Amino acid sequence: MSKQSKNIPAFRTEDEEREFWASHDSTDYIDPTKLIEVPPLANLENIGDPIMLILPTDLSIELKALAKKNHLSTERMIEQIIVLDLQNRRFQAGS
């Protein structure tokens, strides 16, 4: 019989989560018998070209809030915004 796992607390920031896991044992919170195997990523060569982007702080904060509201990573939110903008520009150029 496995021991009762503790509930993982909600974290407000990544720093808060990092501090928590630095001082707590994950085996108290995660039952290893319930872990699932995640297959490796298919072809890492085709995931895209990395781009470094430096944004003003206020824009970065707004972008992160928008991503969180849409349950997306900041990177995925940026990708969606760029794709939509490019589609709009192509449409406008064609008309």
N, C-alpha and C positions, 0 to 999 in steps of 0.2 A: 504494500500500500504506500503510495507516494504522499509526501507531506503536503499540507495546504499551502499553496502559493500566496504570497502577499500581493496586494493590488499595487500596480505601478502608479505613482502620483502623476497628476497633470503638471507639466512644466510650462512656465511662462516664456522662458528663453532657452536657447541652446546651451548657454553658459550654465544656467541652473541645472539642466539635465546632465551636462558633463560633470559638474561638481557632485551631483547625486551619485552617478555611477562610479565615480572615483572613490567613493566612500562606502559603497554598498555592494553586496555580492549578488550578481544577477541570478544565481541559482535559487535564491530566496524568493524571486519574483517570477521566474519562468520555469515551467515544468518541462524538462528536457524530453520527456516521453511524448509530448504533444508538438514537438518541433516538426516542421515539414522540410523536405529537401527542395531547394530552389535550383532549377537548372541554370547552367551558366549562360551568359548572354551569347547570342548567336554569333554575329560577325562584328566584332568591335571596330573593324576598319571602316565600316559604313555608318557609324553613328553621327558623323558630321565633323566640321572643322571648328575647333575651339576659337572663340573670339574674346579678347579681354575688353571689358567695358567699364569705364569709370564714370559714375553718375554723381550729380550733386546730391548731397545728403537728403534734402527734402524730397527729391524725385525718387531716390532709393527707398525711402520710408513709405511713400505712397505706393510704389510698385510692389513692395513686400506685403503691404496691407491688402492690395487688390488681389495678389496671388493667394494669400491666406483665405480671403473671402470666397474665392473660386476653388478652393481646395487643390491648388496647384503649387508646384515648386516655383520659385522666382524665375528660374531659367526657363521653365515651360511657359510661364506667363509672358516673358519677354519674346519667346519664339512665336506665341500666338499673336501678340501685338504686331510684330514685324510681318508675319504672314498676312494678316488682315490689311495692314497698310500697303504692302506690295500689291495685293489683289486690287485694292481701291485705285492705286496708281496705274496699274495695267488697264483697268476698266476706263479710267478717265483718259488715258492716252489713246485708247481705241475709239473714243467717241468724238 
